[in-house]
Amino acid sequence: MAEEKNDLMEKIVSLCKRRGFVFSGSDIYGGLANSWDFGPYGAQLKKNIKDHWWKFFVESRDDMVGLDAAVIMNPKVWEASGHTGNFSDPLTECGSCHTRFRADQIDMSQPCTHCGKGKLVEPKNFNLMLKTFLGPTEETADVAYLRPETAQAMFIDFVTVQQTSRKRLPFGIAQMGKAFRNEITPGNFIFRTREFDLMEFEYFFNPKKSNWEDLFENWKQAIEEWMKAVGIDMERVKAVEIPDGERAHYSKRTIDFEFLYPFGQKELFGLAYRTDYDLAQHEKASGQELRYLDPETNEKVLPHVIEPAFGADRAMLAILLSSYVEEKGDEEIRVVLKLPKKLAPVKVAVFPLMKNKPELVAKAKEIFDTLKGDFTCEFDDNGNVGKRYRRQDEIGTPYCVTVDFDTIGAGEDKSLEGTVTVRDRDTMQQERVPIERLKGFFAEKF
Ligand code: GAP
């Protein structure tokens, strides 16, 4: 069973590399450990996941607004938020071979798991923020940090966003973008990296008017709905309550949504009740009032927040693992990514039946041109149709359109002139669809 599971991880990594979804970064220079580049299909899939998230949590709600803040903020932000002091993991190393480990992830009483003999040294707290310097000198005064979470901008910009959007509590501010952490143990492909895409929001509310337990429950359900909508296998998801002493310094309650990856059950997304901790800290440190003037009571309120946080790369990994299917056919195994149609990097692939028949190629190109503005399309005339289907199945393309001799009126059945074959990825059923109906046909499917 364990072998089968690891096998799945290997298959996903190999598919991602083979088909250009994700491959190692800086490859021509021998790579850079745990850095990954997202190729054409991977970039499109991640973008589709992020777009879906934005639509689901921001655009389709009237109590949510967006933000796109700077990655590098004034270092005072991280002082006030507690990240400079508290955003750390316990680091230990082997006294003999000097391999480093996260002390909370290993048995400290045992010898080093790398060399098998060295004793592990007393752990020290290692701050995970990635440091950089602003300007041409590398002096302490110029130290800045790459944000380890996107959340802080939602707190420091709360008043500006609230006033310019004229939103009333409760409402949320959402942001997505790169976050950076100098992880001690990055690994497991795109599961834990030092730079990753974060999608999160702070849902601000007046604690006198809204009950945090109810909001927490509502957001828990909304997260579960989103996970289902993007095809995450809910059988492999567990909501785990994080006990006192193990939560982040700002959280009064945290649930981790854990996913059963081939390498173990580990965090996928998080949900936290951050109280008014961050706003209060920033008020104190900046001397600026970060309150909401309640128009009904005229009272100035320091809002509390519930924070759902999603890693886009982990979402992509869980979606790939959930959608990978091998179907045994008569002669060979069909590998299919049964991605939700909306997420597929290519929505429609268009083929001429044969590559060396200019009339078929010209017609297929014409169809490709009419569809490409509305659906992400790919034109493919390499190899035979069977091979093209397999290539498209493997990247999760929901529909393939084939132009054949009947389409151009050169086949036996003249009634099929002006129609094409549309093949469904999941059922492998084919149907004839008139070319002029293709746009409408696909519009109904996505
Ligand atoms: N603002 C709250 C926050 O950042 P977190 O649990 O530390 O919470 C949120 O991170 C999410 O970001 C995680 O649930 C996970 O999906 C993702 N994530 C965290 N560290 C990551 C890493 N090193 N590589 C990839 N994704 C990561």
Residues whose N, C-alpha, C, O or C-beta is under 5 A from the ligand:
A	BS01	GAP	P148 E149 A151 E183 I190 F191 R192 T193 F196 L268 F269 G270 A309 F310 G311 R314
